[in-house]
Amino acid sequence: MYQLTYFPIRGRAEHIRLFLEDLKIPYESKIVNFEDWESYKAKHSGTEKLPFGQFPIFQDGNLHLAQSGAIARYLARKHDKYGKTDEEKALNDMLFDMAVDIHSIYLKHIYDPQRKQKMDIFVQEAKGKLELVEKFVNRRGNKFVVCNEPTLADYYMFEVLDILLREEKTILDSYPKLKGIHNQMKNRSHIAAFLKSDRRFDKPVAVSDA
Ligand SMILES: N[C@@H](CCC(=O)N[C@@H](CS)C(=O)NCC(=O)O)C(=O)O
């Protein structure tokens, strides 16, 4: 069975969890608590178990994968969710990397001790990206970001939209397509069940009021 090892937060593993859950792919979720991290890292960093000294780690038999993007792409290829054509695959990469960029805006903001005073800057920066994704999705005219069914990029985009909404609940109000995709993803039956389950961590990051 696949194994996914990460901290007890959503973080950079949640899009992978969402993918596995939506497709009902069995996996073992291994959680390493923050207080155990330094000793875990000292013991395993640079080994097959923790090749680059960071989580998440995904294991499929003898394959140990670091880098959340590599893990997501591996799974999308293996389970045929990368898109059918080279064009769909390239666009999936493009939208996935845009989700990574939006996630970076969120992470920079959420770890800033002054973040409450800097909400306007965060919202403006995030909306700058959302507007462009909204335009792309409109031009493309499909139900999800690239295709008419969820593919690679939708899982990361959903997670990113969800954490933005958590920080600013009106942030998607001007983006009906993105709001619609967020809703469709949230209401997919296996995802809805996961969101209610004890496999779901509430916190996107280890920040008490995030
Ligand atoms: N580019 C990597 C970044 C991984 C990363 O930053 N992991 C963090 C948790 S989200 C980590 O392991 N931090 C602990 C450390 O670096 O000591 C990915 O996407 O997987």
The ligand as an SDF file (V2000), in Angstrom:
LIG
                    3D

 20 19  0  0  0  0  0  0  0  0999 V2000
    9.6620   21.8360   -2.3400 N   0  0  0  0  0  0  0  0  0  0  0  0
    9.3870   20.9300   -1.2530 C   0  0  0  0  0  0  0  0  0  0  0  0
    9.3440   21.7260    0.0550 C   0  0  0  0  0  0  0  0  0  0  0  0
    9.2010   20.7970    1.2280 C   0  0  0  0  0  0  0  0  0  0  0  0
    9.1320   21.5490    2.5290 C   0  0  0  0  0  0  0  0  0  0  0  0
    9.3310   22.7880    2.5980 O   0  0  0  0  0  0  0  0  0  0  0  0
    8.8470   20.7950    3.5730 N   0  0  0  0  0  0  0  0  0  0  0  0
    8.7320   21.3680    4.9070 C   0  0  0  0  0  0  0  0  0  0  0  0
    7.3290   21.1270    5.4510 C   0  0  0  0  0  0  0  0  0  0  0  0
    6.1230   21.8440    4.3880 S   0  0  0  0  0  0  0  0  0  0  0  0
    9.6890   20.6420    5.8370 C   0  0  0  0  0  0  0  0  0  0  0  0
    9.9190   19.4550    5.7220 O   0  0  0  0  0  0  0  0  0  0  0  0
   10.2050   21.4030    6.8070 N   0  0  0  0  0  0  0  0  0  0  0  0
   11.0830   20.8980    7.8190 C   0  0  0  0  0  0  0  0  0  0  0  0
   12.5180   21.2120    7.5490 C   0  0  0  0  0  0  0  0  0  0  0  0
   12.8500   21.7170    6.4650 O   0  0  0  0  0  0  0  0  0  0  0  0
   13.3410   20.9660    8.4670 O   0  0  0  0  0  0  0  0  0  0  0  0
    8.0520   20.2070   -1.4940 C   0  0  0  0  0  0  0  0  0  0  0  0
    7.1820   20.7600   -2.1710 O   0  0  0  0  0  0  0  0  0  0  0  0
    7.8910   19.0660   -1.0180 O   0  0  0  0  0  0  0  0  0  0  0  0
  1  2  1  0
  2  3  1  0
  2 18  1  0
  3  4  1  0
  4  5  1  0
  5  6  2  0
  5  7  1  0
  7  8  1  0
  8  9  1  0
  8 11  1  0
  9 10  1  0
 11 12  2  0
 11 13  1  0
 13 14  1  0
 14 15  1  0
 15 16  2  0
 15 17  1  0
 18 19  2  0
 18 20  1  0
M  END
$$$$
